[in-house]
């Protein structure tokens, strides 16, 4: 934390809170693929079948 700008890398507390809210709402996303169910461990698949 810098004495000049305690909200660094943001310009202000308001900007910091806006960014946090954007992350929390899920508006920021990291591109990538989801893990298909067939890549799951066979024990996890068995548990899922038993629970459903």
mmCIF entry with sequence, helices, sheets and N, C-alpha, C, O atoms, coordinates in Angstrom:
data_MODEL
# 
_entry.id   MODEL 
# 
_entity.id                         1 
_entity.type                       polymer 
_entity.pdbx_number_of_molecules   1 
# 
_entity_poly.entity_id                      1 
_entity_poly.type                           'polypeptide(L)' 
_entity_poly.nstd_linkage                   no 
_entity_poly.nstd_monomer                   no 
_entity_poly.pdbx_seq_one_letter_code       
;(UNK)(UNK)(UNK)(UNK)(UNK)(UNK)(UNK)(UNK)(UNK)(UNK)(UNK)(UNK)(UNK)(UNK)(UNK)(UNK)
(UNK)(UNK)(UNK)(UNK)(UNK)(UNK)(UNK)(UNK)(UNK)(UNK)(UNK)(UNK)(UNK)(UNK)(UNK)(UNK)
(UNK)(UNK)(UNK)(UNK)(UNK)(UNK)(UNK)(UNK)(UNK)(UNK)(UNK)(UNK)(UNK)(UNK)(UNK)(UNK)
(UNK)(UNK)(UNK)(UNK)
;
_entity_poly.pdbx_seq_one_letter_code_can   XXXXXXXXXXXXXXXXXXXXXXXXXXXXXXXXXXXXXXXXXXXXXXXXXXXX 
_entity_poly.pdbx_strand_id                 A 
# 
loop_
_entity_poly_seq.entity_id 
_entity_poly_seq.num 
_entity_poly_seq.mon_id 
_entity_poly_seq.hetero 
1 1  UNK n 
1 2  UNK n 
1 3  UNK n 
1 4  UNK n 
1 5  UNK n 
1 6  UNK n 
1 7  UNK n 
1 8  UNK n 
1 9  UNK n 
1 10 UNK n 
1 11 UNK n 
1 12 UNK n 
1 13 UNK n 
1 14 UNK n 
1 15 UNK n 
1 16 UNK n 
1 17 UNK n 
1 18 UNK n 
1 19 UNK n 
1 20 UNK n 
1 21 UNK n 
1 22 UNK n 
1 23 UNK n 
1 24 UNK n 
1 25 UNK n 
1 26 UNK n 
1 27 UNK n 
1 28 UNK n 
1 29 UNK n 
1 30 UNK n 
1 31 UNK n 
1 32 UNK n 
1 33 UNK n 
1 34 UNK n 
1 35 UNK n 
1 36 UNK n 
1 37 UNK n 
1 38 UNK n 
1 39 UNK n 
1 40 UNK n 
1 41 UNK n 
1 42 UNK n 
1 43 UNK n 
1 44 UNK n 
1 45 UNK n 
1 46 UNK n 
1 47 UNK n 
1 48 UNK n 
1 49 UNK n 
1 50 UNK n 
1 51 UNK n 
1 52 UNK n 
# 
_struct_asym.id          A 
_struct_asym.entity_id   1 
# 
loop_
_struct_conf.conf_type_id 
_struct_conf.id 
_struct_conf.pdbx_PDB_helix_id 
_struct_conf.beg_label_comp_id 
_struct_conf.beg_label_asym_id 
_struct_conf.beg_label_seq_id 
_struct_conf.pdbx_beg_PDB_ins_code 
_struct_conf.end_label_comp_id 
_struct_conf.end_label_asym_id 
_struct_conf.end_label_seq_id 
_struct_conf.pdbx_end_PDB_ins_code 
_struct_conf.beg_auth_comp_id 
_struct_conf.beg_auth_asym_id 
_struct_conf.beg_auth_seq_id 
_struct_conf.end_auth_comp_id 
_struct_conf.end_auth_asym_id 
_struct_conf.end_auth_seq_id 
_struct_conf.pdbx_PDB_helix_class 
_struct_conf.details 
_struct_conf.pdbx_PDB_helix_length 
HELX_P HELX_P1 AA1 UNK A 13 ? UNK A 25 ? UNK A 13 UNK A 25 1 ? 13 
HELX_P HELX_P2 AA2 UNK A 37 ? UNK A 39 ? UNK A 37 UNK A 39 5 ? 3  
HELX_P HELX_P3 AA3 UNK A 42 ? UNK A 51 ? UNK A 42 UNK A 51 1 ? 10 
# 
_struct_conf_type.id          HELX_P 
_struct_conf_type.criteria    ? 
_struct_conf_type.reference   ? 
# 
loop_
_atom_site.group_PDB 
_atom_site.id 
_atom_site.type_symbol 
_atom_site.label_atom_id 
_atom_site.label_alt_id 
_atom_site.label_comp_id 
_atom_site.label_asym_id 
_atom_site.label_entity_id 
_atom_site.label_seq_id 
_atom_site.pdbx_PDB_ins_code 
_atom_site.Cartn_x 
_atom_site.Cartn_y 
_atom_site.Cartn_z 
_atom_site.occupancy 
_atom_site.B_iso_or_equiv 
_atom_site.pdbx_formal_charge 
_atom_site.auth_seq_id 
_atom_site.auth_comp_id 
_atom_site.auth_asym_id 
_atom_site.auth_atom_id 
_atom_site.pdbx_PDB_model_num 
ATOM 1   N N  . UNK A 1 1  ? 0.845   -1.180  0.000   1.00 0.00 ? 1  UNK A N  1 
ATOM 2   C CA . UNK A 1 1  ? 0.000   0.000   0.000   1.00 0.00 ? 1  UNK A CA 1 
ATOM 3   C C  . UNK A 1 1  ? 0.892   1.245   0.000   1.00 0.00 ? 1  UNK A C  1 
ATOM 4   O O  . UNK A 1 1  ? 1.766   1.404   0.853   1.00 0.00 ? 1  UNK A O  1 
ATOM 5   N N  . UNK A 1 2  ? 0.658   2.089   -0.941  1.00 0.00 ? 2  UNK A N  1 
ATOM 6   C CA . UNK A 1 2  ? 1.450   3.307   -1.085  1.00 0.00 ? 2  UNK A CA 1 
ATOM 7   C C  . UNK A 1 2  ? 0.805   4.441   -0.300  1.00 0.00 ? 2  UNK A C  1 
ATOM 8   O O  . UNK A 1 2  ? -0.418  4.586   -0.316  1.00 0.00 ? 2  UNK A O  1 
ATOM 9   N N  . UNK A 1 3  ? 1.606   5.241   0.381   1.00 0.00 ? 3  UNK A N  1 
ATOM 10  C CA . UNK A 1 3  ? 1.032   6.381   1.093   1.00 0.00 ? 3  UNK A CA 1 
ATOM 11  C C  . UNK A 1 3  ? 0.393   7.393   0.137   1.00 0.00 ? 3  UNK A C  1 
ATOM 12  O O  . UNK A 1 3  ? -0.507  8.137   0.525   1.00 0.00 ? 3  UNK A O  1 
ATOM 13  N N  . UNK A 1 4  ? 0.862   7.415   -1.110  1.00 0.00 ? 4  UNK A N  1 
ATOM 14  C CA . UNK A 1 4  ? 0.296   8.339   -2.095  1.00 0.00 ? 4  UNK A CA 1 
ATOM 15  C C  . UNK A 1 4  ? -1.097  7.908   -2.549  1.00 0.00 ? 4  UNK A C  1 
ATOM 16  O O  . UNK A 1 4  ? -1.980  8.745   -2.731  1.00 0.00 ? 4  UNK A O  1 
ATOM 17  N N  . UNK A 1 5  ? -1.288  6.621   -2.730  1.00 0.00 ? 5  UNK A N  1 
ATOM 18  C CA . UNK A 1 5  ? -2.584  6.114   -3.200  1.00 0.00 ? 5  UNK A CA 1 
ATOM 19  C C  . UNK A 1 5  ? -2.856  4.782   -2.535  1.00 0.00 ? 5  UNK A C  1 
ATOM 20  O O  . UNK A 1 5  ? -2.378  3.745   -2.994  1.00 0.00 ? 5  UNK A O  1 
ATOM 21  N N  . UNK A 1 6  ? -3.609  4.804   -1.472  1.00 0.00 ? 6  UNK A N  1 
ATOM 22  C CA . UNK A 1 6  ? -3.849  3.568   -0.732  1.00 0.00 ? 6  UNK A CA 1 
ATOM 23  C C  . UNK A 1 6  ? -4.765  2.601   -1.465  1.00 0.00 ? 6  UNK A C  1 
ATOM 24  O O  . UNK A 1 6  ? -4.910  1.458   -1.032  1.00 0.00 ? 6  UNK A O  1 
ATOM 25  N N  . UNK A 1 7  ? -5.382  3.018   -2.550  1.00 0.00 ? 7  UNK A N  1 
ATOM 26  C CA . UNK A 1 7  ? -6.274  2.141   -3.311  1.00 0.00 ? 7  UNK A CA 1 
ATOM 27  C C  . UNK A 1 7  ? -5.603  1.570   -4.561  1.00 0.00 ? 7  UNK A C  1 
ATOM 28  O O  . UNK A 1 7  ? -6.255  0.939   -5.392  1.00 0.00 ? 7  UNK A O  1 
ATOM 29  N N  . UNK A 1 8  ? -4.314  1.796   -4.680  1.00 0.00 ? 8  UNK A N  1 
ATOM 30  C CA . UNK A 1 8  ? -3.568  1.305   -5.828  1.00 0.00 ? 8  UNK A CA 1 
ATOM 31  C C  . UNK A 1 8  ? -3.777  -0.189  -6.017  1.00 0.00 ? 8  UNK A C  1 
ATOM 32  O O  . UNK A 1 8  ? -3.713  -0.898  -5.013  1.00 0.00 ? 8  UNK A O  1 
ATOM 33  N N  . UNK A 1 9  ? -4.011  -0.719  -7.163  1.00 0.00 ? 9  UNK A N  1 
ATOM 34  C CA . UNK A 1 9  ? -3.831  -0.134  -8.481  1.00 0.00 ? 9  UNK A CA 1 
ATOM 35  C C  . UNK A 1 9  ? -5.042  0.658   -8.971  1.00 0.00 ? 9  UNK A C  1 
ATOM 36  O O  . UNK A 1 9  ? -5.080  1.074   -10.129 1.00 0.00 ? 9  UNK A O  1 
ATOM 37  N N  . UNK A 1 10 ? -6.013  0.865   -8.116  1.00 0.00 ? 10 UNK A N  1 
ATOM 38  C CA . UNK A 1 10 ? -7.208  1.630   -8.502  1.00 0.00 ? 10 UNK A CA 1 
ATOM 39  C C  . UNK A 1 10 ? -7.002  3.099   -8.164  1.00 0.00 ? 10 UNK A C  1 
ATOM 40  O O  . UNK A 1 10 ? -6.169  3.443   -7.326  1.00 0.00 ? 10 UNK A O  1 
ATOM 41  N N  . UNK A 1 11 ? -7.765  3.955   -8.819  1.00 0.00 ? 11 UNK A N  1 
ATOM 42  C CA . UNK A 1 11 ? -7.605  5.385   -8.572  1.00 0.00 ? 11 UNK A CA 1 
ATOM 43  C C  . UNK A 1 11 ? -8.310  5.834   -7.300  1.00 0.00 ? 11 UNK A C  1 
ATOM 44  O O  . UNK A 1 11 ? -7.951  6.855   -6.714  1.00 0.00 ? 11 UNK A O  1 
ATOM 45  N N  . UNK A 1 12 ? -9.317  5.068   -6.870  1.00 0.00 ? 12 UNK A N  1 
ATOM 46  C CA . UNK A 1 12 ? -10.067 5.458   -5.676  1.00 0.00 ? 12 UNK A CA 1 
ATOM 47  C C  . UNK A 1 12 ? -10.772 4.235   -5.088  1.00 0.00 ? 12 UNK A C  1 
ATOM 48  O O  . UNK A 1 12 ? -10.808 3.163   -5.692  1.00 0.00 ? 12 UNK A O  1 
ATOM 49  N N  . UNK A 1 13 ? -11.324 4.428   -3.908  1.00 0.00 ? 13 UNK A N  1 
ATOM 50  C CA . UNK A 1 13 ? -12.086 3.337   -3.271  1.00 0.00 ? 13 UNK A CA 1 
ATOM 51  C C  . UNK A 1 13 ? -13.308 2.981   -4.118  1.00 0.00 ? 13 UNK A C  1 
ATOM 52  O O  . UNK A 1 13 ? -13.685 1.813   -4.220  1.00 0.00 ? 13 UNK A O  1 
ATOM 53  N N  . UNK A 1 14 ? -13.918 3.995   -4.721  1.00 0.00 ? 14 UNK A N  1 
ATOM 54  C CA . UNK A 1 14 ? -15.089 3.751   -5.569  1.00 0.00 ? 14 UNK A CA 1 
ATOM 55  C C  . UNK A 1 14 ? -14.745 2.818   -6.724  1.00 0.00 ? 14 UNK A C  1 
ATOM 56  O O  . UNK A 1 14 ? -15.471 1.860   -6.989  1.00 0.00 ? 14 UNK A O  1 
ATOM 57  N N  . UNK A 1 15 ? -13.638 3.097   -7.411  1.00 0.00 ? 15 UNK A N  1 
ATOM 58  C CA . UNK A 1 15 ? -13.220 2.242   -8.529  1.00 0.00 ? 15 UNK A CA 1 
ATOM 59  C C  . UNK A 1 15 ? -12.885 0.828   -8.044  1.00 0.00 ? 15 UNK A C  1 
ATOM 60  O O  . UNK A 1 15 ? -13.183 -0.153  -8.725  1.00 0.00 ? 15 UNK A O  1 
ATOM 61  N N  . UNK A 1 16 ? -12.271 0.728   -6.879  1.00 0.00 ? 16 UNK A N  1 
ATOM 62  C CA . UNK A 1 16 ? -11.947 -0.570  -6.302  1.00 0.00 ? 16 UNK A CA 1 
ATOM 63  C C  . UNK A 1 16 ? -13.226 -1.369  -6.045  1.00 0.00 ? 16 UNK A C  1 
ATOM 64  O O  . UNK A 1 16 ? -13.285 -2.560  -6.353  1.00 0.00 ? 16 UNK A O  1 
ATOM 65  N N  . UNK A 1 17 ? -14.235 -0.729  -5.491  1.00 0.00 ? 17 UNK A N  1 
ATOM 66  C CA . UNK A 1 17 ? -15.491 -1.412  -5.175  1.00 0.00 ? 17 UNK A CA 1 
ATOM 67  C C  . UNK A 1 17 ? -16.274 -1.786  -6.435  1.00 0.00 ? 17 UNK A C  1 
ATOM 68  O O  . UNK A 1 17 ? -16.924 -2.830  -6.475  1.00 0.00 ? 17 UNK A O  1 
ATOM 69  N N  . UNK A 1 18 ? -16.212 -0.948  -7.446  1.00 0.00 ? 18 UNK A N  1 
ATOM 70  C CA . UNK A 1 18 ? -16.871 -1.270  -8.722  1.00 0.00 ? 18 UNK A CA 1 
ATOM 71  C C  . UNK A 1 18 ? -16.246 -2.516  -9.325  1.00 0.00 ? 18 UNK A C  1 
ATOM 72  O O  . UNK A 1 18 ? -16.955 -3.403  -9.800  1.00 0.00 ? 18 UNK A O  1 
ATOM 73  N N  . UNK A 1 19 ? -14.916 -2.587  -9.307  1.00 0.00 ? 19 UNK A N  1 
ATOM 74  C CA . UNK A 1 19 ? -14.221 -3.753  -9.849  1.00 0.00 ? 19 UNK A CA 1 
ATOM 75  C C  . UNK A 1 19 ? -14.561 -5.009  -9.054  1.00 0.00 ? 19 UNK A C  1 
ATOM 76  O O  . UNK A 1 19 ? -14.810 -6.063  -9.638  1.00 0.00 ? 19 UNK A O  1 
ATOM 77  N N  . UNK A 1 20 ? -14.573 -4.906  -7.742  1.00 0.00 ? 20 UNK A N  1 
ATOM 78  C CA . UNK A 1 20 ? -14.934 -6.049  -6.894  1.00 0.00 ? 20 UNK A CA 1 
ATOM 79  C C  . UNK A 1 20 ? -16.353 -6.522  -7.207  1.00 0.00 ? 20 UNK A C  1 
ATOM 80  O O  . UNK A 1 20 ? -16.603 -7.724  -7.300  1.00 0.00 ? 20 UNK A O  1 
ATOM 81  N N  . UNK A 1 21 ? -17.268 -5.589  -7.367  1.00 0.00 ? 21 UNK A N  1 
ATOM 82  C CA . UNK A 1 21 ? -18.645 -5.941  -7.700  1.00 0.00 ? 21 UNK A CA 1 
ATOM 83  C C  . UNK A 1 21 ? -18.766 -6.626  -9.047  1.00 0.00 ? 21 UNK A C  1 
ATOM 84  O O  . UNK A 1 21 ? -19.580 -7.533  -9.219  1.00 0.00 ? 21 UNK A O  1 
ATOM 85  N N  . UNK A 1 22 ? -17.959 -6.192  -9.998  1.00 0.00 ? 22 UNK A N  1 
ATOM 86  C CA . UNK A 1 22 ? -17.974 -6.811  -11.321 1.00 0.00 ? 22 UNK A CA 1 
ATOM 87  C C  . UNK A 1 22 ? -17.490 -8.254  -11.241 1.00 0.00 ? 22 UNK A C  1 
ATOM 88  O O  . UNK A 1 22 ? -18.076 -9.138  -11.865 1.00 0.00 ? 22 UNK A O  1 
ATOM 89  N N  . UNK A 1 23 ? -16.421 -8.501  -10.474 1.00 0.00 ? 23 UNK A N  1 
ATOM 90  C CA . UNK A 1 23 ? -15.934 -9.876  -10.284 1.00 0.00 ? 23 UNK A CA 1 
ATOM 91  C C  . UNK A 1 23 ? -16.988 -10.717 -9.578  1.00 0.00 ? 23 UNK A C  1 
ATOM 92  O O  . UNK A 1 23 ? -17.264 -11.845 -9.988  1.00 0.00 ? 23 UNK A O  1 
ATOM 93  N N  . UNK A 1 24 ? -17.579 -10.169 -8.515  1.00 0.00 ? 24 UNK A N  1 
ATOM 94  C CA . UNK A 1 24 ? -18.546 -10.925 -7.719  1.00 0.00 ? 24 UNK A CA 1 
ATOM 95  C C  . UNK A 1 24 ? -19.794 -11.292 -8.521  1.00 0.00 ? 24 UNK A C  1 
ATOM 96  O O  . UNK A 1 24 ? -20.391 -12.344 -8.292  1.00 0.00 ? 24 UNK A O  1 
ATOM 97  N N  . UNK A 1 25 ? -20.187 -10.440 -9.451  1.00 0.00 ? 25 UNK A N  1 
ATOM 98  C CA . UNK A 1 25 ? -21.378 -10.713 -10.249 1.00 0.00 ? 25 UNK A CA 1 
ATOM 99  C C  . UNK A 1 25 ? -21.121 -11.715 -11.370 1.00 0.00 ? 25 UNK A C  1 
ATOM 100 O O  . UNK A 1 25 ? -22.059 -12.204 -11.999 1.00 0.00 ? 25 UNK A O  1 
ATOM 101 N N  . UNK A 1 26 ? -19.843 -12.019 -11.618 1.00 0.00 ? 26 UNK A N  1 
ATOM 102 C CA . UNK A 1 26 ? -19.509 -12.970 -12.670 1.00 0.00 ? 26 UNK A CA 1 
ATOM 103 C C  . UNK A 1 26 ? -19.381 -12.341 -14.045 1.00 0.00 ? 26 UNK A C  1 
ATOM 104 O O  . UNK A 1 26 ? -19.315 -13.046 -15.052 1.00 0.00 ? 26 UNK A O  1 
ATOM 105 N N  . UNK A 1 27 ? -19.345 -11.008 -14.090 1.00 0.00 ? 27 UNK A N  1 
ATOM 106 C CA . UNK A 1 27 ? -19.210 -10.341 -15.393 1.00 0.00 ? 27 UNK A CA 1 
ATOM 107 C C  . UNK A 1 27 ? -17.822 -10.510 -15.990 1.00 0.00 ? 27 UNK A C  1 
ATOM 108 O O  . UNK A 1 27 ? -17.671 -10.498 -17.212 1.00 0.00 ? 27 UNK A O  1 
ATOM 109 N N  . UNK A 1 28 ? -16.807 -10.666 -15.147 1.00 0.00 ? 28 UNK A N  1 
ATOM 110 C CA . UNK A 1 28 ? -15.464 -10.968 -15.634 1.00 0.00 ? 28 UNK A CA 1 
ATOM 111 C C  . UNK A 1 28 ? -15.335 -12.474 -15.719 1.00 0.00 ? 28 UNK A C  1 
ATOM 112 O O  . UNK A 1 28 ? -15.655 -13.182 -14.764 1.00 0.00 ? 28 UNK A O  1 
ATOM 113 N N  . UNK A 1 29 ? -14.875 -12.964 -16.840 1.00 0.00 ? 29 UNK A N  1 
ATOM 114 C CA . UNK A 1 29 ? -14.719 -14.406 -17.011 1.00 0.00 ? 29 UNK A CA 1 
ATOM 115 C C  . UNK A 1 29 ? -13.378 -14.696 -17.656 1.00 0.00 ? 29 UNK A C  1 
ATOM 116 O O  . UNK A 1 29 ? -12.878 -13.920 -18.470 1.00 0.00 ? 29 UNK A O  1 
ATOM 117 N N  . UNK A 1 30 ? -12.814 -15.814 -17.281 1.00 0.00 ? 30 UNK A N  1 
ATOM 118 C CA . UNK A 1 30 ? -11.568 -16.270 -17.879 1.00 0.00 ? 30 UNK A CA 1 
ATOM 119 C C  . UNK A 1 30 ? -11.933 -17.271 -18.956 1.00 0.00 ? 30 UNK A C  1 
ATOM 120 O O  . UNK A 1 30 ? -12.614 -18.261 -18.690 1.00 0.00 ? 30 UNK A O  1 
ATOM 121 N N  . UNK A 1 31 ? -11.480 -17.014 -20.172 1.00 0.00 ? 31 UNK A N  1 
ATOM 122 C CA . UNK A 1 31 ? -11.781 -17.908 -21.280 1.00 0.00 ? 31 UNK A CA 1 
ATOM 123 C C  . UNK A 1 31 ? -11.123 -19.261 -21.050 1.00 0.00 ? 31 UNK A C  1 
ATOM 124 O O  . UNK A 1 31 ? -10.016 -19.349 -20.519 1.00 0.00 ? 31 UNK A O  1 
ATOM 125 N N  . UNK A 1 32 ? -11.810 -20.289 -21.451 1.00 0.00 ? 32 UNK A N  1 
ATOM 126 C CA . UNK A 1 32 ? -11.263 -21.630 -21.333 1.00 0.00 ? 32 UNK A CA 1 
ATOM 127 C C  . UNK A 1 32 ? -12.372 -22.645 -21.520 1.00 0.00 ? 32 UNK A C  1 
ATOM 128 O O  . UNK A 1 32 ? -13.546 -22.297 -21.650 1.00 0.00 ? 32 UNK A O  1 
ATOM 129 N N  . UNK A 1 33 ? -11.985 -23.871 -21.531 1.00 0.00 ? 33 UNK A N  1 
ATOM 130 C CA . UNK A 1 33 ? -12.984 -24.918 -21.713 1.00 0.00 ? 33 UNK A CA 1 
ATOM 131 C C  . UNK A 1 33 ? -13.349 -25.521 -20.366 1.00 0.00 ? 33 UNK A C  1 
ATOM 132 O O  . UNK A 1 33 ? -12.558 -25.512 -19.424 1.00 0.00 ? 33 UNK A O  1 
ATOM 133 N N  . UNK A 1 34 ? -14.544 -26.034 -20.301 1.00 0.00 ? 34 UNK A N  1 
ATOM 134 C CA . UNK A 1 34 ? -14.980 -26.720 -19.097 1.00 0.00 ? 34 UNK A CA 1 
ATOM 135 C C  . UNK A 1 34 ? -14.513 -28.163 -19.148 1.00 0.00 ? 34 UNK A C  1 
ATOM 136 O O  . UNK A 1 34 ? -14.231 -28.696 -20.221 1.00 0.00 ? 34 UNK A O  1 
ATOM 137 N N  . UNK A 1 35 ? -14.435 -28.780 -18.010 1.00 0.00 ? 35 UNK A N  1 
ATOM 138 C CA . UNK A 1 35 ? -14.000 -30.167 -17.952 1.00 0.00 ? 35 UNK A CA 1 
ATOM 139 C C  . UNK A 1 35 ? -15.190 -31.065 -18.258 1.00 0.00 ? 35 UNK A C  1 
ATOM 140 O O  . UNK A 1 35 ? -16.186 -31.032 -17.535 1.00 0.00 ? 35 UNK A O  1 
ATOM 141 N N  . UNK A 1 36 ? -15.110 -31.855 -19.303 1.00 0.00 ? 36 UNK A N  1 
ATOM 142 C CA . UNK A 1 36 ? -16.205 -32.758 -19.611 1.00 0.00 ? 36 UNK A CA 1 
ATOM 143 C C  . UNK A 1 36 ? -16.327 -33.848 -18.540 1.00 0.00 ? 36 UNK A C  1 
ATOM 144 O O  . UNK A 1 36 ? -15.344 -34.227 -17.904 1.00 0.00 ? 36 UNK A O  1 
ATOM 145 N N  . UNK A 1 37 ? -17.538 -34.333 -18.360 1.00 0.00 ? 37 UNK A N  1 
ATOM 146 C CA . UNK A 1 37 ? -17.796 -35.344 -17.336 1.00 0.00 ? 37 UNK A CA 1 
ATOM 147 C C  . UNK A 1 37 ? -16.987 -36.611 -17.569 1.00 0.00 ? 37 UNK A C  1 
ATOM 148 O O  . UNK A 1 37 ? -16.647 -37.306 -16.611 1.00 0.00 ? 37 UNK A O  1 
ATOM 149 N N  . UNK A 1 38 ? -16.670 -36.925 -18.822 1.00 0.00 ? 38 UNK A N  1 
ATOM 150 C CA . UNK A 1 38 ? -15.922 -38.150 -19.081 1.00 0.00 ? 38 UNK A CA 1 
ATOM 151 C C  . UNK A 1 38 ? -14.465 -38.057 -18.640 1.00 0.00 ? 38 UNK A C  1 
ATOM 152 O O  . UNK A 1 38 ? -13.752 -39.060 -18.645 1.00 0.00 ? 38 UNK A O  1 
ATOM 153 N N  . UNK A 1 39 ? -14.015 -36.855 -18.258 1.00 0.00 ? 39 UNK A N  1 
ATOM 154 C CA . UNK A 1 39 ? -12.668 -36.717 -17.717 1.00 0.00 ? 39 UNK A CA 1 
ATOM 155 C C  . UNK A 1 39 ? -12.645 -36.842 -16.202 1.00 0.00 ? 39 UNK A C  1 
ATOM 156 O O  . UNK A 1 39 ? -11.575 -36.791 -15.594 1.00 0.00 ? 39 UNK A O  1 
ATOM 157 N N  . UNK A 1 40 ? -13.807 -37.004 -15.585 1.00 0.00 ? 40 UNK A N  1 
ATOM 158 C CA . UNK A 1 40 ? -13.871 -37.129 -14.137 1.00 0.00 ? 40 UNK A CA 1 
ATOM 159 C C  . UNK A 1 40 ? -13.410 -38.512 -13.703 1.00 0.00 ? 40 UNK A C  1 
ATOM 160 O O  . UNK A 1 40 ? -13.460 -39.478 -14.464 1.00 0.00 ? 40 UNK A O  1 
ATOM 161 N N  . UNK A 1 41 ? -12.970 -38.573 -12.485 1.00 0.00 ? 41 UNK A N  1 
ATOM 162 C CA . UNK A 1 41 ? -12.548 -39.850 -11.910 1.00 0.00 ? 41 UNK A CA 1 
ATOM 163 C C  . UNK A 1 41 ? -13.766 -40.767 -11.811 1.00 0.00 ? 41 UNK A C  1 
ATOM 164 O O  . UNK A 1 41 ? -14.865 -40.302 -11.508 1.00 0.00 ? 41 UNK A O  1 
ATOM 165 N N  . UNK A 1 42 ? -13.587 -42.038 -12.058 1.00 0.00 ? 42 UNK A N  1 
ATOM 166 C CA . UNK A 1 42 ? -14.724 -42.966 -12.082 1.00 0.00 ? 42 UNK A CA 1 
ATOM 167 C C  . UNK A 1 42 ? -15.442 -43.036 -10.744 1.00 0.00 ? 42 UNK A C  1 
ATOM 168 O O  . UNK A 1 42 ? -16.650 -43.273 -10.725 1.00 0.00 ? 42 UNK A O  1 
ATOM 169 N N  . UNK A 1 43 ? -14.756 -42.840 -9.628  1.00 0.00 ? 43 UNK A N  1 
ATOM 170 C CA . UNK A 1 43 ? -15.434 -42.840 -8.326  1.00 0.00 ? 43 UNK A CA 1 
ATOM 171 C C  . UNK A 1 43 ? -16.380 -41.653 -8.193  1.00 0.00 ? 43 UNK A C  1 
ATOM 172 O O  . UNK A 1 43 ? -17.457 -41.779 -7.611  1.00 0.00 ? 43 UNK A O  1 
ATOM 173 N N  . UNK A 1 44 ? -15.978 -40.489 -8.735  1.00 0.00 ? 44 UNK A N  1 
ATOM 174 C CA . UNK A 1 44 ? -16.850 -39.325 -8.693  1.00 0.00 ? 44 UNK A CA 1 
ATOM 175 C C  . UNK A 1 44 ? -18.094 -39.541 -9.540  1.00 0.00 ? 44 UNK A C  1 
ATOM 176 O O  . UNK A 1 44 ? -19.186 -39.119 -9.159  1.00 0.00 ? 44 UNK A O  1 
ATOM 177 N N  . UNK A 1 45 ? -17.938 -40.193 -10.681 1.00 0.00 ? 45 UNK A N  1 
ATOM 178 C CA . UNK A 1 45 ? -19.093 -40.493 -11.527 1.00 0.00 ? 45 UNK A CA 1 
ATOM 179 C C  . UNK A 1 45 ? -20.058 -41.431 -10.815 1.00 0.00 ? 45 UNK A C  1 
ATOM 180 O O  . UNK A 1 45 ? -21.272 -41.249 -10.902 1.00 0.00 ? 45 UNK A O  1 
ATOM 181 N N  . UNK A 1 46 ? -19.531 -42.437 -10.107 1.00 0.00 ? 46 UNK A N  1 
ATOM 182 C CA . UNK A 1 46 ? -20.380 -43.367 -9.355  1.00 0.00 ? 46 UNK A CA 1 
ATOM 183 C C  . UNK A 1 46 ? -21.166 -42.614 -8.281  1.00 0.00 ? 46 UNK A C  1 
ATOM 184 O O  . UNK A 1 46 ? -22.365 -42.838 -8.113  1.00 0.00 ? 46 UNK A O  1 
ATOM 185 N N  . UNK A 1 47 ? -20.491 -41.727 -7.559  1.00 0.00 ? 47 UNK A N  1 
ATOM 186 C CA . UNK A 1 47 ? -21.163 -40.965 -6.506  1.00 0.00 ? 47 UNK A CA 1 
ATOM 187 C C  . UNK A 1 47 ? -22.272 -40.110 -7.084  1.00 0.00 ? 47 UNK A C  1 
ATOM 188 O O  . UNK A 1 47 ? -23.357 -40.019 -6.510  1.00 0.00 ? 47 UNK A O  1 
ATOM 189 N N  . UNK A 1 48 ? -22.006 -39.486 -8.212  1.00 0.00 ? 48 UNK A N  1 
ATOM 190 C CA . UNK A 1 48 ? -23.013 -38.631 -8.830  1.00 0.00 ? 48 UNK A CA 1 
ATOM 191 C C  . UNK A 1 48 ? -24.244 -39.456 -9.226  1.00 0.00 ? 48 UNK A C  1 
ATOM 192 O O  . UNK A 1 48 ? -25.378 -39.020 -9.026  1.00 0.00 ? 48 UNK A O  1 
ATOM 193 N N  . UNK A 1 49 ? -24.014 -40.651 -9.790  1.00 0.00 ? 49 UNK A N  1 
ATOM 194 C CA . UNK A 1 49 ? -25.145 -41.503 -10.177 1.00 0.00 ? 49 UNK A CA 1 
ATOM 195 C C  . UNK A 1 49 ? -25.961 -41.908 -8.970  1.00 0.00 ? 49 UNK A C  1 
ATOM 196 O O  . UNK A 1 49 ? -27.189 -41.959 -9.038  1.00 0.00 ? 49 UNK A O  1 
ATOM 197 N N  . UNK A 1 50 ? -25.290 -42.199 -7.862  1.00 0.00 ? 50 UNK A N  1 
ATOM 198 C CA . UNK A 1 50 ? -25.988 -42.607 -6.647  1.00 0.00 ? 50 UNK A CA 1 
ATOM 199 C C  . UNK A 1 50 ? -26.798 -41.460 -6.051  1.00 0.00 ? 50 UNK A C  1 
ATOM 200 O O  . UNK A 1 50 ? -27.879 -41.677 -5.505  1.00 0.00 ? 50 UNK A O  1 
ATOM 201 N N  . UNK A 1 51 ? -26.283 -40.259 -6.154  1.00 0.00 ? 51 UNK A N  1 
ATOM 202 C CA . UNK A 1 51 ? -26.961 -39.096 -5.559  1.00 0.00 ? 51 UNK A CA 1 
ATOM 203 C C  . UNK A 1 51 ? -28.116 -38.605 -6.415  1.00 0.00 ? 51 UNK A C  1 
ATOM 204 O O  . UNK A 1 51 ? -29.047 -37.989 -5.895  1.00 0.00 ? 51 UNK A O  1 
ATOM 205 N N  . UNK A 1 52 ? -28.076 -38.862 -7.706  1.00 0.00 ? 52 UNK A N  1 
ATOM 206 C CA . UNK A 1 52 ? -29.144 -38.372 -8.601  1.00 0.00 ? 52 UNK A CA 1 
ATOM 207 C C  . UNK A 1 52 ? -30.175 -39.382 -8.759  1.00 0.00 ? 52 UNK A C  1 
ATOM 208 O O  . UNK A 1 52 ? -31.154 -39.159 -9.471  1.00 0.00 ? 52 UNK A O  1 
# 
